[in-house]
Structures are given as C-alpha cells and as structure tokens.
C-alpha cells in the first residue's frame, strides 16, 4: 500500500525518483530532486512530510480501529492536506486547490 501511495504522489509531481526502502535514503532522494528556489524545496519537503503523516495516520487507523485502506483516498487526502499546509506555512502566492491538483510545482515556483 505504501509503495502505491508513493508511486501516485511521484506521478502527481511528475518526477522520476527511485523509492528506496530506507526512510532516510528516501528523504535524501526526495530532497535532492529540486534544485531551484528555496520555496520549491520547502514545498516538496512539505509534500513528503504530508505523505509520511498520512501513511502513519492510516497505519494507526488500521491497527487501532480496524480501518480499511483505500489508496486513492489516501492520495487525495495528501493532496488536500499538503495544499492546506502550504497556504498556512509557506510564503507562496495563493494557489487555488484545482491549481494545486493540476501542478503543485507550478504553485511552488511562482
């Protein structure tokens, strides 16, 4: 499930990275693919952290509440939550939700 979530997020961001099994190596790969503006790097880090947070919450829901796993729902929650966090935590121009869904890198680079 985790690999499918990461694959969909990577596709959404239109990047090509290998998803290593080690969390620290994953962070280094993820952190290294943005080479331009500081805000873009912060935004990509924010999406990474949102993904980790969402996967952790789903894991807890499955373990403690016998919850289910729907990859599409997790990915949509990551997109929604990362957009919300980007508006409140970053100094980027306001970006509408549909723009974020379409191309979050554009929102972060503008």
C-alpha positions in Angstrom: 0.0 0.0 0.0 2.8 2.4 0.9 4.6 1.9 -2.4 1.4 2.5 -4.3 0.8 5.8 -2.4 4.3 7.0 -3.1 4.1 6.0 -6.8 0.9 8.1 -7.2 2.5 11.1 -5.4 5.6 10.8 -7.6 3.4 10.6 -10.7 1.4 13.6 -9.5 4.6 15.6 -9.1 5.9 14.4 -12.5 9.3 13.4 -11.1 11.4 10.3 -11.6 13.0 9.0 -8.4 13.6 5.6 -7.0 11.7 4.8 -3.8 14.3 3.2 -1.5 13.2 1.0 1.4 15.1 3.1 3.9 13.3 6.2 5.1 16.5 8.3 5.4 17.6 7.3 1.9 14.1 8.1 0.7 14.4 11.6 2.2 17.7 12.2 0.5 16.4 11.1 -2.9 13.2 13.2 -2.4 15.1 16.3 -1.1 17.6 16.1 -4.0 15.4 16.3 -7.0 14.6 20.0 -6.5 17.5 22.2 -7.4 15.9 25.6 -7.8 14.2 28.1 -5.5 14.2 27.7 -1.7 10.3 27.8 -1.6 10.1 25.0 -4.1 12.4 22.8 -2.0 10.4 23.7 1.1 7.2 22.8 -0.7 8.5 19.4 -1.9 9.6 18.7 1.7 6.1 19.7 2.9 4.5 17.2 0.5 6.9 14.5 1.6 6.1 15.2 5.3 2.4 15.2 4.5 2.7 11.8 2.8 4.6 10.4 5.8 2.0 11.8 8.1 -1.0 10.5 6.1 0.5 7.0 5.8 1.2 7.0 9.6 -2.4 8.0 10.3 -3.8 5.3 8.0 -1.5 2.7 9.7 -2.8 3.8 13.1 -6.4 3.6 11.9 -5.9 0.1 10.6 -4.2 -1.1 13.8 -6.3 0.6 16.4 -9.7 1.0 14.7 -9.7 -1.9 12.3 -10.0 0.7 9.5 -9.6 0.0 5.8 -7.1 1.1 3.2 -8.1 2.9 0.0 -5.0 4.1 -1.8 -7.0 6.7 -3.8 -8.5 8.2 -0.6 -5.0 8.4 1.0 -3.6 10.2 -2.1 -6.5 12.6 -2.2 -6.0 13.4 1.5 -2.3 14.0 0.9 -3.1 16.4 -1.9 -5.8 18.3 0.2 -3.7 18.4 3.3 -0.5 19.5 1.6 -2.4 22.3 -0.2 -3.8 23.4 3.1 -0.5 23.3 4.9 1.3 25.1 2.0 -1.2 28.0 2.3 -0.7 28.4 6.0 3.0 27.6 6.4 4.8 28.9 3.3 5.3 32.3 1.7 4.0 31.5 -1.7 1.3 33.2 -3.7 -2.2 32.0 -3.1 -2.8 28.9 -5.1 -6.3 27.6 -5.8 -7.0 23.9 -4.9 -7.6 22.9 -8.6 -4.2 24.6 -9.5 -2.6 22.6 -6.7 -4.2 19.3 -8.0 -3.1 20.1 -11.6 0.5 21.1 -10.9 1.8 21.7 -7.3 5.3 22.5 -8.6 3.9 25.4 -10.6 2.3 26.8 -7.4 5.5 26.5 -5.5 7.7 28.0 -8.2 5.6 31.0 -9.0 
